[in-house]
Amino acid sequence: MEWEGDSYQARFDALAAKGEDVHGEAAFVAALGPSSVLDAGCGTGRVAIELARRGIAVVGVDADESMLATARERAPALTWIAHDLASLDLGRTFAVVVMAGNVPLFTPAGTEAALVAGCAAHVGPGGALVAGFQLGRGYGLADYDAHCAAAGLELEGRWSTWSAAPFTEPAGYAVSLHHRRPI
Ligand SMILES: C[S@@+](CC[C@H](N)C(=O)[O-])C[C@H]1O[C@@H](n2cnc3c(N)ncnc32)[C@H](O)[C@@H]1O
């Protein structure tokens, strides 16, 4: 899929201008108290930038140059890396890796397990992988949990919104938190 970073970001800027809270993902992650966050599939950086504003060390990774160009323009001092998450090796880990905004639904078909493994490889000891995505769009929770388990992560909690509403089925959206299994 081709992204256009400025128009993607403009949608969120318009919502914010109307007074809507566009930082639910960042608030959820910040509440975990992480020292560092990898914004995996960061797009225009809207989550990472808000986390940095809250004093958290962030790195953003995305495969799309247009999205990253917008991120770099909005926050030139932050670290933005162009790379496929499915083959990512930054040589370091983070307290939290977050995939906000349906990232697993946009990775090329057939790369979902590698995407999750690439993210999981960057979760440090005691850390967590957090992901929010819509359900009923071809990649579901059974597959996601299986991919997390294969990558050494186990489910700790699941909600239906970023404001932590309880998860009840049938559900249209899920926010999942997996932590690294102790060795
Ligand atoms: C809907 S956007 C969400 C952007 C941002 N996380 C947000 O919440 O605004 C999905 C993003 O995931 C990125 N993405 C999907 N699969 C990816 C992969 N395998 N490697 C890197 N980026 C990926 C896309 O390039 C796109 O920028």
The ligand as an SDF file (V2000), in Angstrom:
LIG
                    3D

 27 29  0  0  0  0  0  0  0  0999 V2000
   -2.2170    2.8810    9.3900 C   0  0  0  0  0  0  0  0  0  0  0  0
   -0.4950    3.2290    9.4730 S   0  0  0  0  0  0  0  0  0  0  0  0
   -0.2810    3.5160   11.2340 C   0  0  0  0  0  0  0  0  0  0  0  0
    0.8150    4.4890   11.4960 C   0  0  0  0  0  0  0  0  0  0  0  0
    1.0090    4.8470   12.9670 C   0  0  0  0  0  0  0  0  0  0  0  0
    1.3980    3.6880   13.7600 N   0  0  0  0  0  0  0  0  0  0  0  0
   -0.2400    5.4660   13.5490 C   0  0  0  0  0  0  0  0  0  0  0  0
   -0.8640    4.8480   14.4240 O   0  0  0  0  0  0  0  0  0  0  0  0
   -0.5970    6.5610   13.1130 O   0  0  0  0  0  0  0  0  0  0  0  0
    0.2820    1.6280    9.2790 C   0  0  0  0  0  0  0  0  0  0  0  0
    1.7940    1.7480    9.1200 C   0  0  0  0  0  0  0  0  0  0  0  0
    2.3880    0.4670    9.2700 O   0  0  0  0  0  0  0  0  0  0  0  0
    3.5180    0.4240    8.4250 C   0  0  0  0  0  0  0  0  0  0  0  0
    3.8970   -0.9720    8.2060 N   0  0  0  0  0  0  0  0  0  0  0  0
    3.0720   -2.0140    7.9320 C   0  0  0  0  0  0  0  0  0  0  0  0
    3.7990   -3.1380    7.7800 N   0  0  0  0  0  0  0  0  0  0  0  0
    5.0990   -2.7970    7.9680 C   0  0  0  0  0  0  0  0  0  0  0  0
    6.3190   -3.5290    7.9380 C   0  0  0  0  0  0  0  0  0  0  0  0
    6.3500   -4.8350    7.6800 N   0  0  0  0  0  0  0  0  0  0  0  0
    7.4630   -2.8620    8.1930 N   0  0  0  0  0  0  0  0  0  0  0  0
    7.4490   -1.5390    8.4700 C   0  0  0  0  0  0  0  0  0  0  0  0
    6.3350   -0.7840    8.4840 N   0  0  0  0  0  0  0  0  0  0  0  0
    5.1560   -1.4120    8.2380 C   0  0  0  0  0  0  0  0  0  0  0  0
    3.0390    1.1350    7.1630 C   0  0  0  0  0  0  0  0  0  0  0  0
    4.1070    1.5570    6.3540 O   0  0  0  0  0  0  0  0  0  0  0  0
    2.2310    2.2800    7.7520 C   0  0  0  0  0  0  0  0  0  0  0  0
    2.9900    3.4420    7.9330 O   0  0  0  0  0  0  0  0  0  0  0  0
  1  2  1  0
  2  3  1  0
  2 10  1  0
  3  4  1  0
  4  5  1  0
  5  6  1  0
  5  7  1  0
  7  8  2  0
  7  9  1  0
 10 11  1  0
 11 12  1  0
 11 26  1  0
 12 13  1  0
 13 14  1  0
 13 24  1  0
 14 15  1  0
 14 23  1  0
 15 16  2  0
 16 17  1  0
 17 18  1  0
 17 23  2  0
 18 19  1  0
 18 20  2  0
 20 21  1  0
 21 22  2  0
 22 23  1  0
 24 25  1  0
 24 26  1  0
 26 27  1  0
M  CHG  2   2   1   9  -1
M  END
$$$$
